[in-house]
Amino acid sequence: MGRECERRTRRRQAGAAYHSGMGTKHFDTRLIHAGLPSPPLGGAVVTPVFQSAICHFEGEEDYHDIRYIRLNNTPNHLELHAKLAALEGAEAALVTASGMAAITTALLTVVRPGDHILFGSTLYGGTHDFVVTDMAELGIEYDFVDPDDPESWEAARRTNTRAFYLESLTNPLLEVPDLEAAVAFCQKHGLLSLVDNTFPSPFNFRPAELGFDLSLHSATKYLNGHSDLVAGAVIGSTELIERVRRKLGHLGGTLDPHACFLLCRGMKTLAVRMRHQNHGALALARFLAGHKAVARVNHPGLTEHPQHERAMRLFDGTSGMLSFELFGGVEAADRMIQALELPIHAPSLGGVESLVTRPALTSHSGMSPEARAASGIADGLVRVSVGLEDSNDLIGDFEAALET
Ligand SMILES: *Cc1c(COP(=O)(O)O)cnc(C)c1O
């Protein structure tokens, strides 16, 4: 059986096809309609949860095509795969048990012991720890490079370099790497390009359109949007996703069908949420930038942001995230966080409720104070994930808290 034929068979499982195309339809429309099984299963408008670990054997010839939950092929998985591919204009996608499962499985698919890989120097803490402990243990070589300095990439490249990994909007300083140069660098040297696209979400940025090979997500954040599940996604070409899918089948970081169902439900409102959150974060960033107690605000929508022009060119919105420092440092930051009524003091991001955290105590507490300082993350830095509250209420809350 030819590969194309094999693929068609897989997409037609459970007697339905899952269309990822949607041709020229806009993002909002794809969110709702892409990936729906055709014909609908049992006539259902919303695909029900397929909580069956096994299905009747139908002569599948390849182990990875056997219909078994761990192999990521229930109707709930297939609908999400087609929807996610359509959202980023890519050929294929795969959901995983967490963002870390997406990241680790993708990395272990593209590099082997003896290979070398380049990483942007500002990474999600979990990714950073995986690289310096687990990948190092496996004998995979790596270097961290300045994501905004293409000349340093050239200098760090070796004959065994296979891939380059970046975050499209960095945490917690909201820097926008030179993403166009990264794609050109990878294409010139035959490297695979991987990008963690969690912060912008597919609404604001679609890496495949720029030429990235793999886009990774913590679907726990904006894609689901309700802070009530953990999930991940890998998006890219049919050939690469098939390799990642086989690796995931072995490593076992599979998303449960019930979580698939919830993620699919959450994702349908991504566009309305992101539009509100993009505006809310920009309004709050502008308010804070004009406040006398505030020393510095990081948000790519502000004209004074060092990569503002690049963000406007590459992104459709600048995300619901921002961070800032007060002149009063750690003490003033803690006093303000205590006084805030609306944002919840908690890590993570991308939910409907606004969240506030000090990265030095949470997401970046694993780094040494020196390493944090070198990356520009002050101990008093406050990170905000703007939720769906009324923007005026949120600004009013910050205004009152800064009075204290
Ligand atoms: C949260 C996060 C992750 C990890 O995702 P989990 O779903 O928690 O495993 C990876 N990258 C970024 C940018 C994140 O914010």
The ligand as a Tripos MOL2 file, in Angstrom:
@<TRIPOS>MOLECULE
LIG
   15    15     1     0     0
SMALL
NO_CHARGES

@<TRIPOS>ATOM
      1 C1          3.5060   25.8310   30.1190 C.3       1 LIG1
      2 C2          4.4770   25.8520   29.0080 C.ar      1 LIG1
      3 C3          5.0860   24.6620   28.5610 C.ar      1 LIG1
      4 C4          4.8280   23.3110   29.2240 C.3       1 LIG1
      5 O1          3.5220   22.8890   29.0040 O.3       1 LIG1
      6 P1          2.7250   21.8850   29.9890 P.3       1 LIG1
      7 O2          1.4010   21.7820   29.3170 O.co2     1 LIG1
      8 O3          2.7050   22.4850   31.3430 O.co2     1 LIG1
      9 O4          3.4810   20.5820   29.9530 O.co2     1 LIG1
     10 C5          5.9560   24.7450   27.4980 C.ar      1 LIG1
     11 N1          6.2480   25.9240   26.8990 N.ar      1 LIG1
     12 C6          5.7010   27.0770   27.3070 C.ar      1 LIG1
     13 C7          6.0590   28.3480   26.6110 C.3       1 LIG1
     14 C8          4.8020   27.0880   28.3710 C.ar      1 LIG1
     15 O5          4.2620   28.2480   28.7890 O.3       1 LIG1
@<TRIPOS>BOND
     1     1     2 1
     2     2     3 ar
     3     2    14 ar
     4     3     4 1
     5     3    10 ar
     6     4     5 1
     7     5     6 1
     8     6     7 2
     9     6     8 1
    10     6     9 1
    11    10    11 ar
    12    11    12 ar
    13    12    13 1
    14    12    14 ar
    15    14    15 1
@<TRIPOS>SUBSTRUCTURE
     1 LIG1         1 GROUP 0 **** ****
